[in-house]
Structure formats: structure tokens, C-alpha cells
């Protein structure tokens, strides 16, 4: 059981790190690049990204890490007297409330509103500035939460003396 917990924690740390990097890239340069384009081009590019991400390996990592985080969040209180349990719980809460929860509650609804719009339409152009500002703000919360989760899972491995 200890080896399974260690492997799950390692995979959660790696998955959280991959998700943090993906979301950080959006905050660091993708959104800025999209903002430099005319609105209709930026909208079309973001719509293409939204469509592509739904069929990519990203979703397997994103949802797989959420499943691992949930399992580790359940395991943490059951192992409360053991080293690393607090970090397991913190990592779980950070991932499930940060990248996972924020994505489902904030970014996906914004994506769903943008997805059917015609890039050349006046409504889309008006929505584009609002979309970028709100989506970008929530994206910052996602990469910070994912990075914190990754660090917490790593600390759980270190403190728990990974098996």
C-alpha cells in the first residue's frame, strides 16, 4: 500500500507540474500573443485552441491528476499520524480547488460562451476584451494552484521518505 501511495503521489506531483506549466505558458505569453492580433484573429485562434484541447493528451493529464488528488485527499486523513500526510491534503486541496475547480467553474463557462461566436461578429469583438481579462485572471489562479499542488506533493514524498 505504501508503494501505491508513493507512486500516486509522484504521478500527482508530475501531473500538477505539467498542468502548471501549461497554464503558466498561457499567462506568460499565449494570451499576450493573442491580444496582439486583431480581435477576429485572436478569437479564431482561441476557438481553435479550445477545440484542440478537447481531443488532446492534456485532458487525460488534467482529469487523471484530479482523480489522483482526490484519492490522496481521502488517504491523507487516514494516514494523519504519518509524515507527509498534511502535504498530501494541502496538495489535494490546491489542485482540486485551483486548476480543477477554477477551470470547471470559471474558464470553461467563458470558453463555452466564446466557442459558438462568429469571430468577425460585433458581439464577439465586444466580448473578446472581457474574455481575455477574466480568462487571464482565472488562469493565473490555475497555474499558481497547480504549482503549489506540485510542490506540496513533492514535500509529501520528501517528508514521507518515498518508498
Legacy VTK file of the C-alpha trace (Angstrom):
# vtk DataFile Version 3.0
C-alpha trace
ASCII
DATASET POLYDATA
POINTS 163 float
0.000 0.000 0.000
2.880 2.379 0.756
4.302 1.861 -2.742
0.910 2.579 -4.309
0.593 5.784 -2.279
4.126 6.805 -3.220
3.507 6.119 -6.911
0.205 8.016 -6.803
1.859 10.971 -5.078
4.691 11.014 -7.621
2.222 10.915 -10.519
0.136 13.680 -8.903
3.269 15.819 -8.477
4.241 15.292 -12.121
0.697 15.861 -13.396
0.333 19.027 -11.328
3.660 20.257 -12.676
2.613 19.622 -16.271
-0.678 21.424 -15.737
1.089 24.329 -14.001
3.454 24.661 -16.956
0.630 24.604 -19.470
-1.362 27.269 -17.653
1.774 29.322 -16.955
2.544 29.360 -20.687
-0.896 30.863 -21.326
-0.311 33.543 -18.697
3.275 34.244 -19.703
2.902 34.568 -23.473
-0.053 32.892 -25.211
-2.664 35.410 -24.052
-0.284 38.263 -24.837
0.262 36.897 -28.330
-3.482 36.562 -28.873
-4.003 40.165 -27.673
-1.600 41.421 -30.359
-3.801 40.004 -33.087
-6.854 41.764 -34.458
-9.871 40.691 -32.401
-11.310 38.387 -35.055
-7.953 36.607 -35.465
-7.435 36.268 -31.709
-10.943 34.910 -31.285
-10.475 32.398 -34.104
-7.139 31.278 -32.635
-8.612 30.853 -29.148
-11.576 28.956 -30.551
-9.123 26.642 -32.310
-7.181 26.129 -29.064
-10.410 25.374 -27.186
-11.403 22.791 -29.802
-7.934 21.207 -29.940
-7.562 20.858 -26.188
-10.704 18.727 -26.010
-9.037 15.989 -28.058
-5.539 16.158 -26.603
-3.462 14.305 -24.048
-3.917 17.382 -21.861
-7.361 16.188 -20.747
-6.006 12.803 -19.636
-3.347 14.519 -17.521
-5.799 17.141 -16.238
-8.526 14.704 -15.170
-6.098 11.940 -14.163
-4.311 14.325 -11.816
-7.659 15.414 -10.372
-8.551 11.774 -9.686
-5.188 11.181 -8.006
-5.554 14.381 -5.979
-8.989 13.257 -4.785
-7.663 9.838 -3.770
-4.696 11.395 -1.984
-7.037 13.835 -0.254
-9.007 10.857 1.063
-5.847 8.967 2.039
-4.315 11.905 3.940
-6.666 11.868 6.972
-6.446 8.079 7.113
-2.653 8.405 7.460
-2.711 11.567 9.559
-0.124 10.377 12.064
2.393 9.598 9.301
4.912 12.058 7.863
3.754 13.861 4.736
0.014 13.478 5.336
-0.520 17.228 5.745
1.258 17.902 2.450
-0.909 15.288 0.724
-4.015 17.079 1.951
-2.686 20.523 1.000
-1.679 19.309 -2.480
-5.069 17.733 -2.976
-6.954 20.845 -1.906
-4.756 23.108 -4.016
-5.225 21.033 -7.161
-8.932 20.344 -6.766
-9.792 23.941 -5.865
-7.189 25.626 -8.070
-6.690 24.304 -11.567
-9.536 21.795 -11.496
-12.249 23.787 -9.741
-11.421 27.128 -11.336
-11.336 25.537 -14.788
-14.768 23.975 -14.375
-16.397 26.951 -12.674
-14.749 29.901 -14.431
-12.687 29.141 -17.553
-14.963 26.543 -19.163
-18.058 28.791 -18.990
-16.038 31.586 -20.617
-14.847 29.145 -23.293
-18.394 27.913 -23.876
-19.612 31.458 -24.424
-16.772 32.216 -26.874
-16.866 28.929 -28.797
-20.019 29.484 -30.893
-19.355 33.154 -31.682
-18.506 34.210 -35.220
-15.013 35.785 -34.970
-15.986 38.663 -37.302
-19.171 39.452 -35.384
-19.580 42.649 -33.370
-20.705 40.671 -30.307
-17.533 38.591 -30.427
-15.301 41.652 -30.728
-17.031 43.280 -27.728
-16.764 40.072 -25.703
-13.103 39.478 -26.603
-11.612 42.090 -24.237
-13.845 40.927 -21.391
-12.977 37.295 -22.156
-9.199 37.888 -22.150
-9.262 39.860 -18.900
-11.448 37.418 -16.981
-9.970 34.253 -18.501
-6.451 35.537 -17.841
-7.170 36.373 -14.213
-8.613 32.918 -13.544
-5.762 31.329 -15.461
-3.277 32.896 -13.031
-5.142 31.207 -10.174
-4.941 27.905 -12.058
-1.191 27.847 -12.620
-0.422 29.105 -9.123
-2.691 26.418 -7.619
-1.180 23.684 -9.798
2.371 24.745 -8.943
1.508 24.814 -5.242
-0.051 21.364 -5.531
3.033 20.002 -7.262
5.286 21.447 -4.556
3.052 20.011 -1.818
3.065 16.537 -3.363
6.856 16.709 -3.665
7.114 17.740 0.003
4.847 14.820 0.935
7.257 12.468 -0.847
10.300 14.014 0.822
8.799 14.152 4.301
7.275 10.696 3.984
10.564 9.174 2.887
9.253 7.960 -0.507
9.172 4.192 -0.712
LINES 1 164
163 0 1 2 3 4 5 6 7 8 9 10 11 12 13 14 15 16 17 18 19 20 21 22 23 24 25 26 27 28 29 30 31 32 33 34 35 36 37 38 39 40 41 42 43 44 45 46 47 48 49 50 51 52 53 54 55 56 57 58 59 60 61 62 63 64 65 66 67 68 69 70 71 72 73 74 75 76 77 78 79 80 81 82 83 84 85 86 87 88 89 90 91 92 93 94 95 96 97 98 99 100 101 102 103 104 105 106 107 108 109 110 111 112 113 114 115 116 117 118 119 120 121 122 123 124 125 126 127 128 129 130 131 132 133 134 135 136 137 138 139 140 141 142 143 144 145 146 147 148 149 150 151 152 153 154 155 156 157 158 159 160 161 162
